[in-house]
Amino acid sequence: MQQRNSGNRRPSGTDGSDFSYRMVVDNRYTKVAKGKSTLSKVLVIQAVVLLVGILELLFTYIKKDPLETVAAVSSSITVLSIIVGEIGRKRSRVNFLKFYMAASSIGILGSIAFTIQSNIQLKIIHDPSNWETEKLALLKIACVSIGLFVQIFSITTTTSLIRNMSPPKRAS
């Protein structure tokens, strides 16, 4: 048996025409890799938005205002869902990704409910001169709005990822 020489020589036993017999990666696996990469970026964006929301919660707590229970609970649910989503993304666990979608949706819905319940936007809309004094409220509205758009994108990305991770159904 002839050993390979270093350099650009072709190995013995092939003339270069065997490319049609080489294995090709199924399109589904490349979609899974792209979906995992996209989900990773979405999780980072979601974590940054959540961090800004938590900082806003801390500022209100420092000002000796009462702690908003709904906002704190929804933030903690979202933190848990991001951690589970990252584990599911890394280990390709469909059940973890489904839990991530459900829990993060509950977290963002809780944030939306708190924002609507507190009537922050009505105070600002009716009297635009309050914009200077209500900076934290504007920040909270912005975080919830951005969080909602990121959540919609994360659901579509995660659903596509789960669909591509599952083996194709065979017709009987």
Rosetta silent file (secondary structure, phi, psi, omega in degrees, C-alpha in Angstrom):
SEQUENCE: MQQRNSGNRRPSGTDGSDFSYRMVVDNRYTKVAKGKSTLSKVLVIQAVVLLVGILELLFTYIKKDPLETVAAVSSSITVLSIIVGEIGRKRSRVNFLKFYMAASSIGILGSIAFTIQSNIQLKIIHDPSNWETEKLALLKIACVSIGLFVQIFSITTTTSLIRNMSPPKRAS
SCORE:     score description
SCORE:     0.000 S_00000001
   1 L     0.000  134.508 -177.005    0.000    0.000    0.000 S_00000001
   2 L   -86.916  134.295  177.355    1.360    3.347   -0.966 S_00000001
   3 L   -84.711  155.689  178.918    1.590    6.045    1.705 S_00000001
   4 L   -75.818  138.542  173.550    0.513    9.587    1.017 S_00000001
   5 L   -92.455  150.146  176.251    3.205   12.067    0.289 S_00000001
   6 L   -71.686  143.152 -177.439    2.938   15.549    1.678 S_00000001
   7 L   130.345 -164.891 -176.189    1.926   18.011   -0.975 S_00000001
   8 L   -99.759   26.652 -179.737   -0.942   18.368   -3.374 S_00000001
   9 L   -79.152  146.246  177.941   -0.793   14.907   -4.853 S_00000001
  10 L   -76.559  140.310  178.009   -3.977   12.908   -5.223 S_00000001
  11 L   -65.674  151.357 -178.434   -4.142    9.760   -3.103 S_00000001
  12 L   -69.625  149.181  178.262   -3.694    6.543   -4.987 S_00000001
  13 L    97.551    0.329  177.920   -6.798    4.645   -5.974 S_00000001
  14 L  -139.000  147.409  177.176   -8.867    7.598   -7.147 S_00000001
  15 L  -111.359    7.118  178.876   -8.946    9.619  -10.284 S_00000001
  16 L    91.445   -2.165 -178.163  -11.100   12.423   -8.820 S_00000001
  17 L   -96.506   12.016 -178.155  -14.338   11.219  -10.393 S_00000001
  18 H   -92.563   13.663 -177.439  -15.742    9.724   -7.174 S_00000001
  19 H   -62.608  -27.399 -178.082  -17.367   13.000   -6.049 S_00000001
  20 H   -73.220  -16.218 -179.676  -20.859   11.660   -6.836 S_00000001
  21 H   -94.599   -5.322 -178.824  -20.439    8.899   -4.254 S_00000001
  22 L   -73.160  149.302 -177.492  -19.515   11.199   -1.415 S_00000001
  23 L   -75.859  146.727  179.644  -22.062   11.692    1.322 S_00000001
  24 L  -118.057  139.116  178.356  -24.077   14.879    1.451 S_00000001
  25 L   -73.773  131.683 -179.946  -25.441   16.439    4.629 S_00000001
  26 L   -63.521  144.425 -177.535  -29.232   16.429    4.644 S_00000001
  27 H   -58.820  -31.325 -179.166  -30.803   19.860    4.313 S_00000001
  28 H   -62.583  -37.470 -178.715  -32.666   19.339    7.585 S_00000001
  29 H   -71.581  -35.053  176.028  -29.411   19.206    9.565 S_00000001
  30 H   -69.453  -34.726  176.152  -28.122   22.432    8.078 S_00000001
  31 H   -66.023  -37.444  177.548  -31.450   24.059    8.960 S_00000001
  32 H   -64.154  -43.356  179.571  -31.071   22.803   12.545 S_00000001
  33 H   -63.110  -43.507  178.052  -27.563   24.282   12.762 S_00000001
  34 H   -66.357  -38.873  178.910  -28.772   27.646   11.432 S_00000001
  35 H   -65.261  -39.467  177.212  -31.787   27.549   13.744 S_00000001
  36 H   -64.731  -40.393  178.663  -29.613   26.871   16.780 S_00000001
  37 H   -64.624  -44.174  178.713  -27.357   29.760   15.842 S_00000001
  38 H   -65.316  -42.060  179.426  -30.312   32.107   15.384 S_00000001
  39 H   -63.675  -35.022  176.749  -31.911   30.956   18.633 S_00000001
  40 H   -60.631  -44.308  178.860  -28.656   31.637   20.444 S_00000001
  41 H   -66.444  -38.837  178.800  -28.719   35.231   19.236 S_00000001
  42 H   -64.542  -40.721  178.824  -32.396   35.586   20.154 S_00000001
  43 H   -63.571  -38.119  177.768  -31.698   34.289   23.658 S_00000001
  44 H   -65.591  -44.685  178.778  -28.922   36.856   24.107 S_00000001
  45 H   -62.798  -42.405  179.366  -31.195   39.691   22.945 S_00000001
  46 H   -63.423  -38.808  178.611  -33.954   38.431   25.215 S_00000001
  47 H   -66.924  -38.491  178.869  -31.545   38.311   28.160 S_00000001
  48 H   -66.013  -44.264  178.237  -30.363   41.888   27.519 S_00000001
  49 H   -62.324  -41.057  178.472  -33.946   43.176   27.347 S_00000001
  50 H   -64.846  -39.727  178.639  -34.754   41.270   30.530 S_00000001
  51 H   -61.587  -41.857  177.275  -31.688   42.708   32.267 S_00000001
  52 H   -63.577  -40.391  177.564  -32.814   46.244   31.439 S_00000001
  53 H   -64.522  -38.727  178.503  -36.270   45.409   32.800 S_00000001
  54 H   -68.949  -38.492  176.178  -34.791   44.001   35.999 S_00000001
  55 H   -61.895  -38.538  177.313  -32.632   47.109   36.418 S_00000001
  56 H   -63.883  -40.289  176.260  -35.782   49.208   36.087 S_00000001
  57 H   -61.727  -41.686  179.473  -37.394   47.071   38.806 S_00000001
  58 H   -65.775  -38.219  178.129  -34.379   47.607   41.052 S_00000001
  59 H   -63.156  -40.562  177.926  -34.487   51.379   40.540 S_00000001
  60 H   -67.939  -34.004  177.946  -38.122   51.489   41.636 S_00000001
  61 H   -69.967  -37.236  178.474  -37.270   49.336   44.661 S_00000001
  62 H   -66.565  -33.682  178.845  -34.363   51.625   45.566 S_00000001
  63 L   -74.169    8.015  179.132  -36.689   54.634   45.411 S_00000001
  64 L    67.932   20.582  171.880  -38.633   52.922   48.237 S_00000001
  65 L   -78.990  155.082  178.635  -41.616   52.241   46.004 S_00000001
  66 L   -66.318  147.574 -179.041  -43.398   48.946   46.671 S_00000001
  67 L   -72.129  129.556  178.037  -42.101   45.983   44.706 S_00000001
  68 L   -78.751  109.100 -174.547  -44.334   45.100   41.766 S_00000001
  69 H   -64.864  -43.144 -177.994  -45.078   41.442   42.359 S_00000001
  70 H   -63.167  -42.699 -179.993  -46.413   40.709   38.867 S_00000001
  71 H   -66.615  -39.771  179.947  -43.350   42.247   37.225 S_00000001
  72 H   -67.235  -41.436 -179.811  -40.957   40.403   39.539 S_00000001
  73 H   -67.345  -42.883 -179.964  -42.675   37.049   38.991 S_00000001
  74 H   -66.919  -34.693  176.347  -42.804   37.477   35.215 S_00000001
  75 H   -66.513  -41.217  179.850  -39.126   38.454   35.161 S_00000001
  76 H   -68.647  -35.359  175.671  -38.156   35.401   37.192 S_00000001
  77 H   -64.183  -40.456 -179.787  -40.218   33.137   34.901 S_00000001
  78 H   -67.475  -38.708  176.401  -38.466   34.659   31.892 S_00000001
  79 H   -60.129  -46.925  178.862  -35.028   34.126   33.484 S_00000001
  80 H   -60.653  -41.782 -178.178  -35.902   30.469   34.091 S_00000001
  81 H   -67.235  -36.450  177.995  -37.192   30.069   30.535 S_00000001
  82 H   -64.473  -41.004  179.144  -34.007   31.561   29.032 S_00000001
  83 H   -64.399  -45.639  179.473  -31.866   29.119   31.029 S_00000001
  84 H   -66.021  -37.972  177.913  -34.020   26.150   29.972 S_00000001
  85 H   -63.413  -39.566  178.221  -34.038   27.408   26.373 S_00000001
  86 H   -67.188  -40.427  176.916  -30.262   27.564   26.297 S_00000001
  87 H   -64.085  -43.379  178.811  -29.994   24.023   27.680 S_00000001
  88 H   -64.550  -35.764  178.612  -32.533   22.815   25.128 S_00000001
  89 H   -68.527  -45.762 -177.636  -30.689   24.557   22.309 S_00000001
  90 H   -66.548  -41.544 -174.353  -27.304   23.127   23.271 S_00000001
  91 H   -97.999    4.454  179.628  -28.505   19.583   23.875 S_00000001
  92 L    55.916   47.366  178.996  -31.187   19.520   21.141 S_00000001
  93 L   -99.116  112.028 -176.806  -33.969   18.723   23.612 S_00000001
  94 H   -64.881  -41.024 -178.630  -37.364   19.329   22.058 S_00000001
  95 H   -64.398  -38.183  176.965  -39.215   19.213   25.392 S_00000001
  96 H   -64.851  -39.861  179.264  -36.926   21.872   26.874 S_00000001
  97 H   -67.310  -36.395  176.231  -37.486   24.083   23.827 S_00000001
  98 H   -66.466  -40.853  176.205  -41.258   23.652   24.151 S_00000001
  99 H   -63.044  -40.500  178.005  -41.036   24.591   27.833 S_00000001
 100 H   -59.023  -45.780 -179.381  -38.940   27.611   26.867 S_00000001
 101 H   -62.210  -44.501 -178.030  -41.587   28.784   24.404 S_00000001
 102 H   -68.174  -47.247 -176.217  -44.414   28.367   26.915 S_00000001
 103 H   -68.520  -40.656  179.581  -42.608   29.883   29.902 S_00000001
 104 H   -69.148  -31.557  175.336  -41.167   32.853   28.027 S_00000001
 105 H   -66.549  -41.509  176.700  -44.605   33.544   26.555 S_00000001
 106 H   -63.425  -40.846  179.047  -46.099   33.514   30.053 S_00000001
 107 H   -62.308  -44.656 -179.023  -43.312   35.833   31.232 S_00000001
 108 H   -71.405  -34.161  176.325  -43.873   38.405   28.479 S_00000001
 109 H   -65.937  -35.670  175.402  -47.652   38.214   28.953 S_00000001
 110 H   -65.436  -39.971  177.429  -47.127   38.934   32.653 S_00000001
 111 H   -65.577  -40.594  177.758  -45.003   41.959   31.787 S_00000001
 112 H   -64.493  -42.520  179.541  -47.637   43.204   29.348 S_00000001
 113 H   -62.623  -40.666  178.559  -50.352   42.696   31.969 S_00000001
 114 H   -65.361  -41.538 -179.492  -48.366   44.665   34.543 S_00000001
 115 H   -64.174  -41.551  178.524  -47.752   47.505   32.106 S_00000001
 116 H   -68.920  -40.340 -178.228  -51.431   47.697   31.200 S_00000001
 117 H   -64.941  -35.115 -175.460  -52.498   47.384   34.824 S_00000001
 118 L   -80.660   -7.278  177.855  -50.294   50.233   36.011 S_00000001
 119 L    55.453   29.915  179.943  -51.765   52.694   33.455 S_00000001
 120 H   -62.763  -46.858 -175.095  -48.312   54.142   32.848 S_00000001
 121 H   -64.721  -32.453  179.563  -48.907   54.743   29.173 S_00000001
 122 H   -67.569  -39.483  178.555  -52.166   56.618   29.806 S_00000001
 123 H   -62.698  -40.534 -176.518  -50.449   59.093   32.162 S_00000001
 124 H   -75.256  -39.129 -178.175  -47.722   59.772   29.619 S_00000001
 125 H   -67.887  -41.282 -177.405  -50.014   60.013   26.599 S_00000001
 126 H   -72.028  -28.717 -178.885  -52.438   62.435   28.264 S_00000001
 127 L  -135.879   89.707 -177.439  -49.718   64.732   29.556 S_00000001
 128 H   -63.395  -14.562  178.118  -46.541   64.730   27.421 S_00000001
 129 H   -70.730  -13.764  178.601  -44.854   67.132   29.853 S_00000001
 130 H   -80.127   -2.682 -176.621  -44.482   64.150   32.225 S_00000001
 131 H   -58.757  -35.864  179.614  -41.965   62.505   29.899 S_00000001
 132 L   -67.938  -40.621 -177.031  -39.062   63.955   31.865 S_00000001
 133 L   -81.221  -20.721 -176.511  -40.374   62.724   35.200 S_00000001
 134 L  -106.715   41.067 -179.019  -41.528   59.354   33.902 S_00000001
 135 H   -62.854  -40.865  179.729  -38.266   58.151   32.324 S_00000001
 136 H   -65.942  -35.403  178.112  -38.410   54.815   34.118 S_00000001
 137 H   -66.567  -41.850  176.781  -41.973   54.300   32.956 S_00000001
 138 H   -63.543  -38.432  177.412  -40.962   54.995   29.368 S_00000001
 139 H   -63.230  -40.695  178.935  -38.076   52.563   29.767 S_00000001
 140 H   -65.005  -42.159  178.161  -40.483   49.907   31.042 S_00000001
 141 H   -63.365  -41.395  179.122  -42.828   50.441   28.087 S_00000001
 142 H   -64.699  -42.505  179.318  -39.893   50.209   25.675 S_00000001
 143 H   -62.272  -43.354 -179.126  -38.614   46.998   27.324 S_00000001
 144 H   -67.146  -40.191  179.994  -42.025   45.364   27.161 S_00000001
 145 H   -65.286  -47.307  178.114  -42.525   46.406   23.528 S_00000001
 146 H   -64.170  -40.508  178.109  -39.111   45.151   22.437 S_00000001
 147 H   -60.412  -37.212  178.082  -39.609   42.012   24.520 S_00000001
 148 H   -65.288  -44.449  178.913  -42.876   41.298   22.725 S_00000001
 149 H   -65.998  -39.909  177.177  -41.244   41.550   19.291 S_00000001
 150 H   -65.019  -37.357  179.013  -38.309   39.397   20.396 S_00000001
 151 H   -64.618  -42.427  177.635  -40.784   36.866   21.809 S_00000001
 152 H   -60.864  -44.331  179.292  -42.664   36.634   18.523 S_00000001
 153 H   -66.400  -37.698 -179.760  -39.381   36.075   16.669 S_00000001
 154 H   -67.971  -34.751  177.991  -38.224   33.507   19.230 S_00000001
 155 H   -66.053  -43.622  179.488  -41.450   31.521   18.878 S_00000001
 156 H   -65.989  -41.003  179.403  -41.112   31.353   15.102 S_00000001
 157 H   -65.039  -45.668 -177.706  -37.428   30.420   15.342 S_00000001
 158 H   -67.971  -38.340  177.555  -37.994   27.779   18.018 S_00000001
 159 H   -62.944  -43.263  177.666  -40.981   26.281   16.190 S_00000001
 160 H   -64.135  -40.412  179.350  -38.922   25.982   13.006 S_00000001
 161 H   -64.258  -44.172  179.468  -36.040   24.470   14.969 S_00000001
 162 H   -63.659  -41.439  179.841  -38.298   21.899   16.638 S_00000001
 163 H   -62.487  -39.618 -179.663  -39.865   20.967   13.303 S_00000001
 164 H   -78.644  -23.768  178.801  -36.441   20.389   11.744 S_00000001
 165 H   -76.344  -31.591 -177.925  -35.104   18.494   14.768 S_00000001
 166 L   -72.534  141.049  179.463  -37.939   15.978   14.725 S_00000001
 167 L   -65.894  148.158 -179.035  -37.463   13.047   12.394 S_00000001
 168 L   -65.947  145.729  179.278  -39.596   13.166    9.267 S_00000001
 169 L   -76.717  135.023  179.749  -42.854   11.250    9.365 S_00000001
 170 L   -98.942  138.327  177.368  -42.917    8.174    7.160 S_00000001
 171 L   -77.805  137.499 -178.982  -45.978    7.248    5.172 S_00000001
 172 L   -88.324    0.000    0.000  -47.258    3.749    5.919 S_00000001
